[in-house]
């Protein structure tokens, strides 16, 4: 039978061993979860070509078509750039209303309708944009464009 001093020493050694095992387990888990630093999304996709350059190459656009494509693209971004801040503001308001404790069910419904309306406008602008790009192309290019 062990005396009190031997038992307390054994308990201290067991606790110390468990602490060391715990620290090792945490270090292994952190290493597995975090892993080596992964490159950022931008670095990973750095080699990607500009969509306009890809379209120009794939469709073999003429210089005149390139100018028309670029003008159409500028027009498209001008249109959506005016809507996106409004859409983001409405979404933020909606989240604020939904998480508010004194939320009125009518107000979020109105915001949802406004968000849906803006998203529908964006989709309509996007559809017209691609339709306009499509009609700039020749028949052969249109087949590639939709393929």
C-alpha positions as CSV (number, residue, x, y, z in Angstrom):
1,X,0.0,0.0,0.0
2,X,1.2,3.5,-0.8
3,X,1.7,6.2,1.7
4,X,0.1,9.6,1.3
5,X,3.2,11.3,-0.1
6,X,3.6,8.7,-2.8
7,X,-0.1,8.9,-3.8
8,X,0.0,12.7,-4.1
9,X,3.2,12.5,-6.2
10,X,1.5,10.0,-8.5
11,X,-1.5,12.2,-8.8
12,X,0.7,15.2,-9.7
13,X,2.5,13.2,-12.3
14,X,-0.7,12.0,-13.8
15,X,-2.2,15.5,-14.0
16,X,1.1,16.8,-15.5
17,X,1.0,14.0,-18.1
18,X,-2.6,14.7,-19.0
19,X,-1.9,18.4,-19.4
20,X,1.0,17.6,-21.8
21,X,-1.2,15.2,-23.7
22,X,-3.9,17.9,-23.9
23,X,-1.5,20.5,-25.2
24,X,-0.2,18.0,-27.8
25,X,-3.7,17.2,-28.9
26,X,-4.6,20.9,-29.3
27,X,-1.5,21.5,-31.3
28,X,-2.3,18.6,-33.6
29,X,-5.9,19.8,-34.0
30,X,-4.9,23.4,-34.8
31,X,-2.3,22.1,-37.3
32,X,-4.9,20.0,-39.0
33,X,-7.6,22.6,-39.1
34,X,-5.4,25.6,-40.1
35,X,-2.9,23.6,-42.0
36,X,-0.2,25.4,-44.0
37,X,-1.2,28.9,-45.1
38,X,-3.3,28.5,-48.2
39,X,-2.9,31.1,-50.9
40,X,-5.7,33.6,-51.1
41,X,-8.5,33.3,-53.6
42,X,-7.0,36.2,-55.6
43,X,-3.5,34.6,-55.7
44,X,-5.0,31.2,-56.6
45,X,-6.9,32.8,-59.5
46,X,-4.2,35.2,-60.5
47,X,-3.6,33.3,-63.8
48,X,-7.2,33.6,-64.9
49,X,-7.7,35.6,-68.0
50,X,-10.0,38.6,-68.2
51,X,-13.4,37.4,-69.5
52,X,-13.3,39.9,-72.3
53,X,-9.9,38.6,-73.5
54,X,-11.3,35.1,-73.4
55,X,-14.3,36.1,-75.4
56,X,-12.2,37.9,-77.9
57,X,-10.0,34.9,-78.4
58,X,-12.7,32.2,-78.4
59,X,-15.0,34.1,-80.7
60,X,-12.2,35.6,-82.8
61,X,-13.8,39.0,-82.6
62,X,-12.9,41.8,-85.1
63,X,-11.5,45.1,-83.8
64,X,-14.9,46.7,-84.5
65,X,-16.7,43.9,-82.5
66,X,-14.2,44.4,-79.6
67,X,-15.0,48.1,-79.5
68,X,-18.7,47.3,-79.4
69,X,-18.3,44.6,-76.8
70,X,-16.3,47.0,-74.6
71,X,-18.9,49.8,-75.0
72,X,-21.7,47.3,-74.1
73,X,-19.7,46.1,-71.1
74,X,-19.1,49.7,-69.9
75,X,-22.9,50.4,-70.3
76,X,-23.7,47.2,-68.4
77,X,-21.4,48.1,-65.4
78,X,-22.7,51.7,-65.4
79,X,-26.2,50.4,-65.0
80,X,-25.6,47.8,-62.3
81,X,-23.2,50.0,-60.4
82,X,-26.1,52.3,-59.6
83,X,-28.3,49.4,-58.3
84,X,-25.8,47.3,-56.3
85,X,-25.3,49.9,-53.4
86,X,-29.1,50.2,-53.1
87,X,-29.5,46.5,-53.0
88,X,-26.8,46.1,-50.4
89,X,-28.4,48.8,-48.3
90,X,-31.8,47.2,-48.4
91,X,-30.3,43.8,-47.5
92,X,-28.6,45.3,-44.5
93,X,-31.9,46.9,-43.4
94,X,-33.7,43.7,-43.9
95,X,-31.2,41.8,-41.7
96,X,-31.5,44.5,-39.1
97,X,-35.3,44.3,-39.1
98,X,-35.3,40.5,-39.0
99,X,-32.9,40.4,-36.0
100,X,-34.6,43.2,-34.2
101,X,-36.7,42.2,-31.1
102,X,-39.4,44.8,-31.9
103,X,-39.7,43.6,-35.5
104,X,-43.0,44.4,-37.3
105,X,-43.9,41.7,-39.8
106,X,-45.1,44.3,-42.4
107,X,-41.8,46.2,-42.6
108,X,-39.6,43.1,-43.4
109,X,-42.2,42.0,-46.0
110,X,-41.9,45.4,-47.7
111,X,-38.1,45.3,-47.7
112,X,-38.2,41.7,-49.1
113,X,-40.4,43.0,-52.0
114,X,-38.0,45.9,-52.6
115,X,-34.9,43.5,-52.6
116,X,-36.7,41.2,-54.9
117,X,-37.6,44.1,-57.3
118,X,-34.0,45.2,-57.4
119,X,-32.7,41.7,-58.0
120,X,-35.3,41.3,-60.8
121,X,-34.0,44.6,-62.3
122,X,-30.4,43.3,-62.2
123,X,-31.4,40.1,-63.9
124,X,-33.2,42.0,-66.6
125,X,-30.2,44.2,-67.2
126,X,-27.9,41.1,-67.3
127,X,-30.2,39.4,-69.8
128,X,-30.2,42.5,-72.1
129,X,-26.5,42.8,-71.8
130,X,-25.9,39.2,-73.0
131,X,-28.5,39.6,-75.6
132,X,-26.8,42.7,-76.9
133,X,-23.4,40.9,-76.9
134,X,-25.0,38.0,-78.8
135,X,-26.3,40.3,-81.6
136,X,-22.9,41.9,-82.0
137,X,-21.6,38.4,-83.1
138,X,-21.8,36.8,-86.5
139,X,-23.9,33.6,-86.9
140,X,-20.8,31.4,-86.4
141,X,-19.7,33.4,-83.4
142,X,-23.3,33.2,-82.0
143,X,-23.0,29.4,-82.0
144,X,-19.8,29.5,-80.0
145,X,-21.2,32.2,-77.7
146,X,-24.2,30.0,-76.7
147,X,-22.2,26.8,-76.8
